[in-house]
Amino acid sequence: MSKPVQSYRELRVYQVAFDTAMEIFELTKIFPKEEKYSLTDQIRRSSRSVCQSIAEAWKKRPYPAHFVSKLTDSDSEASETEVWLDFAYKCGYLSAEDHEKFLDRYDHIGRMLTNMINDPDGWCKNVRRK
């Protein structure tokens, strides 16, 4: 029997989202300077917000509706990141291979979040309010 998850950092969805955000950070270092306060900033913020909302959701587990709400926020941020990836690709800053890789990754993140959203009781039961 596996040990229960003690921290959001142990969640596979968080780990994939964090690693992907870090890859996006590295990739955006080569974006043109004129994109610094537009595309570069936006894609970094939204990719990081996926992780941040997962962490917030984890702390909201005593309140299942809030837990689901924060996971929904995370899923929305993942969709926003996909839009910025589309722009990066169309502007020629992202290769077709990288574009597809990141879209696949965010699709996977979205499916993991949906599984959690559809089963909040599996994540929220036996969590004490502090």
N, C-alpha and C positions, 0 to 999 in steps of 0.2 A: 504494500500500500504506500502510495506517495505521501510525502508530508505536505500539509496545507501551505498555500502561498501566504507568506508573512508580510510581503512588501510589494508595492506596484512594480518595483524594479525586477521582481522575479517573474512577472507576467510576460509571456512570449510576445504578446501584442505590443507591450511597451518596449521590449528589447528590439523588435523589428522596426518600430516607429523611430526609436532613438538612433539606431544605426543608419536608417535611411535619412534622417535629418542631418546626421553628420556627413553622410556622403553628399547630400545636397549642398551643405556648407562648403565642402571642399570643391565641388564642381563649380559653384558660383564665384569662386575666386577668380576665374578666368572670364567672367562676364564683363562686357565693356563698362568703363567708368561711368558713362552716361546713364547706365541702368542701376547705379548704386542705390539711389533712393526710390526706385520704382520696382522693377522686377526682382532684383537681387534681394532687397529688403523684404519684399512681400513673400517671396517663396521661402526665405529663411524663417520668417515669422510664422507662417502658416504650418510649415513642417514641424517646427518646434512646438507649436500649440497643440498638435496631435498628442504629443507626449505629455505636455502640461495638463491637458484635460483628462487624460487617463489617470495621472497622479491625483488630480482633484477628485475624480470619480471614486478612486480607491478609498479616499478618506470620507466619502459620503455614503459608504456602505450601510451605516446604521439607518439610513433613510433611502429605501429602494427607489423612490421616484426621483430623488436628487441624483442618485447613482446613475440611473438611466439617462437623465438629462445631461449630465456631464459626458457620458459616453457618446450621446448623440452630438454634443458639441465637438467631440474629438473626430467623429465621423464626418461632420461638416467641414472641419479644418482639413481633413484628408482630401475631401472633394475640392476644396479651394486650392490646395497644393497641386492637384491634378490640372486645374485650369492654368496655374502659373507654369507648370511643366509644358503644357500645350503651347503657351506663348513663347517659352524659351526655345522650344523645338521650331516653331514657325519663324522665329527671328533668326534662326541659324546658330543659336548658342548651345544647342544640345543635339547630339547625334540621334538618328532614328533608333539605334540600338539602346542607347541610354534612355531615351524617351519611353520606349516599350518596357524596358526593365523597371523603371520607376512606376509606370502606370500599373504594371503587374504587381509590384510590391504594395502599392496603395490599394489595389483591389483585394489583395490578401489581408491587409490590415482592416479594411472595411468589413470583410467577411468575419474576421475574428471579433471585431467590435459588435457586429450584428448578433453573433452567437451569445455574447455577454448581455446585450440589450434584451434579447429574447428569453433569457433565463436569469433575471436578476436575483431570484431567490437562491439559486445555486451559488451566488457570490456574496449575498447579503445575509444569509441566515447565520445565526449564532454570533453576530457581530454586536458588541455592546456599545451603547452610546456612552460617550465620555462626558 
